[in-house]
Amino acid sequence: MSATVLVTDYAWPSLDIERQILAGIDAELLVAEKGDEEELVALAPRADAILTNWKKVPAAALDAAERCRVVSRYGVGVDNIPVEHATGLGIVVTNVPDFCLDEVSDHAMALLLACARRIPKLEAATKSGIWSVGLAYGMSRLRGQTLGLVGFGNIARVLAPKAAAFGLKVIAYTPRGTSSTDTAVERTNHLEQLLSVSDFVSLHAPSTPSTRGLIGRAELRAMKPTAYLINTARGALIDDEALLEAINEGWIAGAALDVLAVEPPAPGNQLMQLENVLVTPHVAFYSEQAIQELQEKAARNVMTVLRGDVPASVVNRTVLQQPNRLSSPV
């Protein structure tokens, strides 16, 4: 084999798609068993490329991977990759920015509807033998309410028209500016303003040092007491202790979370015990079609780099001009 691709982890039944694509450049897969730092550092010297899903790629592994030309992320966010360190070493970092746009936006909308229509509460009560319209007292019509999007990237842009179709007014927090050709979505660069007027707040920001804990006590207190917080982005965006306090003390009506700061949650996690907190197990991204596309695109990013070409999505584009980047075909 002329090239070796290290796979740190994956969340689907097989790597047949990757093997088929990478066979075109006579590359083999080297699949980590545990994906911990010790194992990845040990395997890294054999790697011409790295494919990674959720496992953290240690800087030490990149240091050891002297042949490595590319780290390809199965997904959009790259918070599990030390991008700056990779750039310094001349390693291209790629992702799949159009991954699961429909799936995550559908899931966010489903969580919103479940909160708005009290689906978990009604379903649990009905199964327990309580058949009462009284459980719906105080429920508001969805049309005319406001959805606030914290971040307005690809997924949020797909969610916006879906929400508008239900009659929701959509506003978006865009800290870098408010100019847009999309007149259907109001923009603001003031997070507190968005929080104060939204009936549902849906998070769509990446996890970075500046966004971790983005939603804390001050932000939760700025929300309406009737509002719901929805997170299909990254668990680290929310201060869990502040959220627990906010719900227990009635600062907000509840939350719907597909992602948590620690996954799976530790036994005894108090958020999991609350009736008005809906939690799904980080599955918003999933459909058979989305996963197949993800495998194909992430593997093609690797193949493109190993052929000496530039892939469609490069996270650290400055690396392309660096003299220490290995750009000749493997």
C-alpha positions in Angstrom: 0.0 0.0 0.0 1.3 3.5 -0.8 -0.7 5.3 1.8 -2.1 4.7 5.3 -5.2 6.5 6.7 -5.7 6.4 10.4 -9.3 6.3 11.5 -9.6 7.5 15.2 -13.3 6.5 15.5 -16.6 6.2 13.6 -20.3 5.8 14.5 -21.7 3.6 11.7 -21.7 -0.1 11.0 -18.7 -0.3 8.6 -16.0 1.5 6.8 -16.8 -0.1 3.4 -17.5 3.2 1.7 -14.2 4.7 2.9 -12.3 1.6 1.8 -13.9 1.7 -1.7 -13.1 5.3 -2.2 -9.5 5.2 -0.9 -8.7 2.1 -2.9 -8.6 4.4 -5.8 -5.3 5.7 -4.5 -4.1 2.4 -3.2 -4.6 3.5 0.5 -5.4 1.3 3.4 -7.3 2.1 6.6 -5.6 1.8 10.0 -8.5 1.7 12.5 -7.8 2.6 16.2 -9.4 0.2 18.7 -9.9 2.7 21.5 -8.9 6.1 20.0 -7.3 7.3 23.2 -4.3 9.5 23.2 -1.8 6.8 24.0 -3.0 4.6 21.1 -3.2 7.5 18.6 0.3 8.7 19.4 1.5 5.2 18.9 -0.2 4.7 15.5 0.4 8.3 14.2 3.9 7.7 12.7 2.2 5.3 10.2 -0.4 7.8 9.1 -0.4 9.8 5.8 -3.8 11.0 6.7 -6.3 11.0 9.7 -10.1 10.5 9.6 -11.8 11.5 12.8 -15.3 11.6 14.1 -15.7 12.4 17.8 -12.4 11.4 19.4 -10.0 14.2 20.2 -6.9 14.3 18.0 -4.1 15.1 20.4 -1.4 17.6 19.4 1.1 14.9 20.4 -0.3 12.6 17.8 0.1 15.2 15.1 3.7 15.8 16.2 4.3 12.0 15.9 2.6 11.9 12.5 5.5 13.2 10.4 4.0 11.8 7.1 0.5 13.2 7.8 -0.8 15.6 5.2 -4.5 16.0 6.2 -6.9 15.6 9.1 -10.4 15.1 7.8 -13.3 15.5 10.1 -16.4 13.5 9.8 -18.7 16.5 10.4 -18.9 20.2 10.5 -17.3 21.3 13.8 -13.5 20.9 14.3 -13.4 21.5 18.0 -11.8 18.0 18.5 -8.9 18.9 16.3 -6.0 21.3 17.4 -6.4 23.3 14.1 -3.7 25.9 14.9 -1.2 23.1 15.8 -2.0 21.3 12.6 -1.5 24.5 10.6 1.9 25.0 12.2 2.9 21.5 11.1 1.7 22.1 7.6 -1.2 19.7 7.9 -4.5 20.5 6.0 -7.7 20.3 8.1 -10.9 19.5 6.2 -14.5 19.1 7.2 -17.9 18.5 5.6 -19.8 21.8 6.1 -23.0 20.7 4.4 -23.4 17.6 6.5 -26.8 16.8 8.0 -28.4 20.2 7.3 -31.8 18.7 6.8 -31.5 16.2 9.7 -30.4 18.7 12.4 -32.8 21.4 11.3 -35.6 18.8 11.3 -34.6 17.7 14.8 -34.4 21.2 16.1 -37.9 21.8 14.7 -39.1 18.6 16.2 -37.8 19.6 19.6 -39.4 23.0 19.3 -42.8 21.4 18.4 -42.5 18.9 21.3 -42.0 21.8 23.7 -44.7 24.0 22.2 -47.3 21.2 22.2 -46.1 19.6 25.5 -45.7 16.3 23.8 -43.5 14.5 26.4 -45.7 15.6 29.3 -48.9 14.7 27.5 -47.6 11.4 26.4 -46.3 10.4 29.8 -49.5 11.4 31.5 -51.7 9.5 29.0 -49.7 6.3 29.3 -49.9 6.6 33.1 -53.7 6.6 32.9 -54.4 10.3 33.0 -56.8 11.4 30.1 -57.4 15.1 30.6 -57.6 18.2 28.4 -56.5 20.1 31.5 -52.9 19.1 30.8 -53.1 21.5 27.8 -54.4 24.5 29.8 -52.1 27.6 29.2 -50.7 26.3 25.9 -50.2 29.0 23.3 -50.7 29.0 19.6 -47.4 28.6 17.8 -48.1 31.0 14.9 -47.0 34.5 15.8 -44.3 33.4 18.3 -40.6 34.1 17.8 -37.8 31.8 17.2 -34.3 33.2 18.0 -31.4 31.6 16.3 -28.0 32.0 18.1 -25.7 31.7 15.1 -26.8 31.7 11.5 -24.7 29.2 9.7 -25.7 26.5 7.2 -28.0 24.6 9.6 -29.8 27.7 11.0 -30.3 28.9 7.4 -32.1 25.7 6.6 -34.1 25.8 9.8 -35.4 29.3 9.3 -37.8 28.7 6.4 -39.1 25.5 8.1 -39.9 27.6 11.2 -41.4 30.3 9.1 -43.7 27.8 7.5 -45.3 27.2 11.0 -45.9 30.9 11.3 -42.9 31.7 13.5 -41.1 35.0 13.3 -37.4 34.2 13.0 -34.6 36.4 14.2 -30.9 35.6 14.3 -28.0 36.6 16.4 -25.0 37.3 14.2 -22.2 38.8 16.2 -20.1 39.8 13.2 -22.8 41.9 11.6 -26.4 42.1 10.6 -26.2 42.7 6.8 -28.0 40.1 4.7 -29.9 39.7 1.5 -32.3 37.4 3.4 -35.1 39.8 4.4 -37.2 37.0 5.9 -34.9 36.8 8.9 -34.3 39.7 11.2 -30.7 40.1 12.3 -29.2 41.4 15.5 -25.7 41.6 16.9 -27.0 41.9 20.5 -27.5 38.5 22.1 -29.5 39.9 25.0 -31.9 41.5 22.7 -32.6 38.3 20.9 -33.0 36.4 24.2 -35.4 38.9 25.6 -37.9 38.7 22.7 -37.7 35.0 21.7 -40.2 32.3 22.7 -37.8 29.6 21.6 -34.0 30.0 21.5 -32.2 27.5 19.3 -28.4 27.3 19.4 -26.4 27.0 16.2 -22.9 28.2 17.1 -19.6 26.2 17.0 -17.8 25.3 20.2 -14.8 27.6 20.5 -13.0 29.2 23.4 -15.2 32.3 22.9 -18.6 30.4 22.8 -18.1 27.9 25.5 -20.6 28.8 28.3 -22.2 31.3 25.9 -25.5 30.7 27.6 -25.0 31.2 31.3 -26.9 32.8 34.2 -27.1 36.3 32.7 -28.3 35.0 29.4 -30.9 32.7 30.9 -32.2 35.5 33.1 -32.6 37.6 30.0 -35.0 35.0 28.5 -38.8 35.0 28.9 -40.1 32.8 31.8 -42.3 31.2 29.1 -39.4 30.5 26.7 -37.6 27.2 25.8 -33.9 26.7 25.1 -33.1 24.2 22.3 -29.6 22.9 21.6 -28.6 20.7 18.7 -25.2 22.3 18.3 -22.6 21.6 21.1 -23.2 20.9 24.7 -20.4 23.2 25.8 -22.4 26.2 24.7 -24.5 26.0 27.8 -23.5 26.3 31.5 -25.3 23.3 32.8 -25.4 24.5 36.4 -26.9 27.7 35.3 -29.5 25.9 33.2 -30.5 23.7 36.1 -30.9 26.7 38.3 -32.9 28.5 35.7 -35.4 25.7 35.2 -35.7 24.9 39.0 -36.3 28.6 39.7 -38.6 29.3 36.7 -36.4 31.7 34.8 -37.4 29.8 31.7 -40.1 27.2 30.9 -37.8 24.4 29.9 -35.1 23.0 27.5 -34.7 20.5 24.7 -31.2 19.2 24.3 -29.7 16.8 21.8 -26.2 17.5 23.0 -24.6 17.7 26.5 -21.3 19.0 27.9 -20.5 15.4 29.0 -21.8 12.6 26.8 -23.2 10.2 27.9 -24.4 12.1 31.0 -23.0 11.0 34.3 -25.4 9.0 36.5 -27.4 11.3 38.7 -27.3 14.2 36.2 -30.1 16.4 37.6 -31.1 17.8 34.2 -32.1 14.3 33.2 -34.6 14.1 36.1 -36.6 17.3 35.2 -40.0 16.9 33.6 -39.5 20.0 31.5 -36.1 19.0 30.1 -36.3 16.9 26.9 -33.1 15.1 26.1 -32.2 13.0 23.0 -28.9 11.1 22.7 -26.9 13.3 20.2 -28.8 11.9 17.2 -29.9 15.0 15.4 -27.3 14.4 12.7 -28.5 10.9 11.9 -30.2 9.5 8.8 -28.9 6.7 6.7 -28.5 9.1 3.7 -26.6 11.7 5.7 -24.1 9.2 7.1 -23.5 7.7 3.7 -22.8 11.2 2.3 -20.6 12.0 5.2 -18.4 8.9 4.7 -18.1 9.6 1.1 -17.2 13.3 1.4 -14.8 12.9 4.3 -13.0 10.1 2.5 -12.9 12.1 -0.8 -11.3 15.0 1.1 -8.5 12.6 2.2 -8.1 11.2 -1.3 -7.9 14.7 -2.8 -5.1 15.8 -0.5 -3.2 12.6 -0.9 -3.4 13.1 -4.7 -1.7 16.5 -4.3 -4.9 18.5 -4.9 -6.9 21.0 -2.7 -10.2 19.7 -1.4 -13.5 21.6 -1.6 -13.5 22.5 2.1 -10.3 23.6 3.9 -10.7 24.8 7.4 -7.2 26.3 7.7 -6.7 27.8 4.2 -3.5 29.6 5.2 -1.7 26.3 5.3 -2.0 26.0 1.6 0.7 28.6 1.2 3.1 27.2 3.7 6.4 25.8 2.6 6.2 23.0 5.1 3.0 21.5 3.6 3.5 18.2 1.9 1.6 18.8 -1.4 3.1 16.2 -3.8 1.0 13.1 -4.5 1.6 10.1 -2.2 
